[in-house]
Amino acid sequence: METNIFISEKVKLAALLEEDLEKIPAWYNDTEFAHLFDALPAAPKTKSQLDKWYESFSDSNSQYLFAIKTVNTNEFIGYIEVSDILWNHRVGWLAIAIGEKNQRGNGYGYESLKQALNFAFYELNLHRVQLTVFSYNKPAIALYKKLGFQQEGIYREFIHRNGETHDMLLFGLLKREWESRTENNEK
Ligand SMILES: CC(C)(COP(=O)(O)OP(=O)(O)OC[C@H]1O[C@@H](n2cnc3c(N)ncnc32)[C@H](O)[C@@H]1OP(=O)(O)O)[C@@H](O)C(=O)NCCC(=O)NCCS
C-alpha cells in the first residue's frame, strides 16, 4: 500500500486553518522566536499582516503552507513553508517553525521536515531545496545537517542584533542526495 507522505509517527502535515492563525501572534511576541526565525525586526504581528501572509498561499502555485500537528492530540505546534518555487529551475525555499516552545526537542521538527522534503522532491519533483539560517541558531543548523543539507555559503555579517553582528548561512539539498538517503531507509 502507498505510504501517506503527510503523516509519520509523531506529526502530520495538514492544512493550516484560519483558527490556527490565532496561535501565531503569541509566538512572534517572543523576541527569541522572532530572532531565530525571521530577519525582519522582531515586532508583534497584526491580524491583517497574518491574513495577508495566509492569503498569499491560497491562489499561488509557487508556494505551499503546512500546519505541523501532533498525531496524538492534533495540536497545532508550528508550520512549514515551501516557497518561492522557480519551476523552470525546479528550485524552492524551505522554512520551518516549531512555534510552541515547549514542543521543541521532541523530534517534531525532524519528522515534519522529512515529510516536507518528500513532498518537495517526490510530489513537486523539485531538484533543489534551499534555506538560510542565522549562525547563532545551533539547533536548526544541527537539524539541517542531520537531514543531509550542505552548507553552501555564508552571508557575512548579515544580521545585526543586540549590538552584535552575525553571519547568515545558506544550506542546500539536492534531490539525488535526498534519494540516496531515502533509499537507505531514511524516508
Ligand atoms: C529548529 C527547530 C525547527 C528544530 O525542531 P525541533 O522539533 O525542536 O527539533 P527535533 O527535536 O526534531 O530535533 C532534531 C535535531 O535537531 C537538532 N536539535 C534540536 N534541538 C537542538 C538543541 N537544542 N541543540 C542542538 N541541536 C538540536 C539535533 O540535531 C536533533 O537531532 P538529535 O535529537 O538526534 O540530536 C525548532 O527548534 C524551531 O522551530 N525553533 C524556532 C524557529 C527556528 O529556529 N526555525 C528555523 C529557522 S532557520
The ligand as an SDF file (V2000), in Angstrom:
LIG
                    3D

 48 50  0  0  0  0  0  0  0  0999 V2000
   14.9280   24.4450   14.7900 C   0  0  0  0  0  0  0  0  0  0  0  0
   13.6640   23.6540   15.0770 C   0  0  0  0  0  0  0  0  0  0  0  0
   12.7990   23.6120   13.8080 C   0  0  0  0  0  0  0  0  0  0  0  0
   14.0460   22.2280   15.4770 C   0  0  0  0  0  0  0  0  0  0  0  0
   12.8520   21.4880   15.6800 O   0  0  0  0  0  0  0  0  0  0  0  0
   12.7290   20.5190   16.9460 P   0  0  0  0  0  0  0  0  0  0  0  0
   11.4200   19.8290   16.8650 O   0  0  0  0  0  0  0  0  0  0  0  0
   12.9900   21.3090   18.1770 O   0  0  0  0  0  0  0  0  0  0  0  0
   13.9420   19.5260   16.6960 O   0  0  0  0  0  0  0  0  0  0  0  0
   13.9390   17.9380   16.8780 P   0  0  0  0  0  0  0  0  0  0  0  0
   13.5040   17.6160   18.2750 O   0  0  0  0  0  0  0  0  0  0  0  0
   13.1880   17.3240   15.7640 O   0  0  0  0  0  0  0  0  0  0  0  0
   15.4820   17.6040   16.7680 O   0  0  0  0  0  0  0  0  0  0  0  0
   16.0430   17.1860   15.5280 C   0  0  0  0  0  0  0  0  0  0  0  0
   17.5130   17.5250   15.5170 C   0  0  0  0  0  0  0  0  0  0  0  0
   17.6960   18.9360   15.5810 O   0  0  0  0  0  0  0  0  0  0  0  0
   18.8590   19.2390   16.3650 C   0  0  0  0  0  0  0  0  0  0  0  0
   18.4680   19.9080   17.6000 N   0  0  0  0  0  0  0  0  0  0  0  0
   17.2060   20.1260   18.0530 C   0  0  0  0  0  0  0  0  0  0  0  0
   17.2500   20.8330   19.2140 N   0  0  0  0  0  0  0  0  0  0  0  0
   18.5570   21.0620   19.4730 C   0  0  0  0  0  0  0  0  0  0  0  0
   19.2440   21.7630   20.5010 C   0  0  0  0  0  0  0  0  0  0  0  0
   18.5780   22.3790   21.4990 N   0  0  0  0  0  0  0  0  0  0  0  0
   20.5930   21.8360   20.4560 N   0  0  0  0  0  0  0  0  0  0  0  0
   21.2780   21.2490   19.4420 C   0  0  0  0  0  0  0  0  0  0  0  0
   20.6720   20.5550   18.4280 N   0  0  0  0  0  0  0  0  0  0  0  0
   19.3260   20.4740   18.4540 C   0  0  0  0  0  0  0  0  0  0  0  0
   19.5090   17.9090   16.6600 C   0  0  0  0  0  0  0  0  0  0  0  0
   20.3460   17.5870   15.5670 O   0  0  0  0  0  0  0  0  0  0  0  0
   18.3120   16.9800   16.6790 C   0  0  0  0  0  0  0  0  0  0  0  0
   18.6480   15.6420   16.4280 O   0  0  0  0  0  0  0  0  0  0  0  0
   19.0420   14.6690   17.6600 P   0  0  0  0  0  0  0  0  0  0  0  0
   17.8470   14.6840   18.5650 O   0  0  0  0  0  0  0  0  0  0  0  0
   19.2830   13.3640   17.0090 O   0  0  0  0  0  0  0  0  0  0  0  0
   20.2470   15.2960   18.3040 O   0  0  0  0  0  0  0  0  0  0  0  0
   12.8590   24.2840   16.2520 C   0  0  0  0  0  0  0  0  0  0  0  0
   13.6900   24.3400   17.3810 O   0  0  0  0  0  0  0  0  0  0  0  0
   12.2970   25.6670   15.9690 C   0  0  0  0  0  0  0  0  0  0  0  0
   11.3110   25.7990   15.2740 O   0  0  0  0  0  0  0  0  0  0  0  0
   12.9260   26.7100   16.5370 N   0  0  0  0  0  0  0  0  0  0  0  0
   12.4210   28.0850   16.4260 C   0  0  0  0  0  0  0  0  0  0  0  0
   12.3080   28.6110   14.9880 C   0  0  0  0  0  0  0  0  0  0  0  0
   13.5430   28.2850   14.1660 C   0  0  0  0  0  0  0  0  0  0  0  0
   14.6600   28.3800   14.6370 O   0  0  0  0  0  0  0  0  0  0  0  0
   13.2940   27.9200   12.9070 N   0  0  0  0  0  0  0  0  0  0  0  0
   14.3740   27.6490   11.9580 C   0  0  0  0  0  0  0  0  0  0  0  0
   14.8210   28.9070   11.3220 C   0  0  0  0  0  0  0  0  0  0  0  0
   16.1540   28.6550   10.1560 S   0  0  0  0  0  0  0  0  0  0  0  0
  1  2  1  0
  2  3  1  0
  2  4  1  0
  2 36  1  0
  4  5  1  0
  5  6  1  0
  6  7  2  0
  6  8  1  0
  6  9  1  0
  9 10  1  0
 10 11  2  0
 10 12  1  0
 10 13  1  0
 13 14  1  0
 14 15  1  0
 15 16  1  0
 15 30  1  0
 16 17  1  0
 17 18  1  0
 17 28  1  0
 18 19  1  0
 18 27  1  0
 19 20  2  0
 20 21  1  0
 21 22  1  0
 21 27  2  0
 22 23  1  0
 22 24  2  0
 24 25  1  0
 25 26  2  0
 26 27  1  0
 28 29  1  0
 28 30  1  0
 30 31  1  0
 31 32  1  0
 32 33  2  0
 32 34  1  0
 32 35  1  0
 36 37  1  0
 36 38  1  0
 38 39  2  0
 38 40  1  0
 40 41  1  0
 41 42  1  0
 42 43  1  0
 43 44  2  0
 43 45  1  0
 45 46  1  0
 46 47  1  0
 47 48  1  0
M  END
$$$$
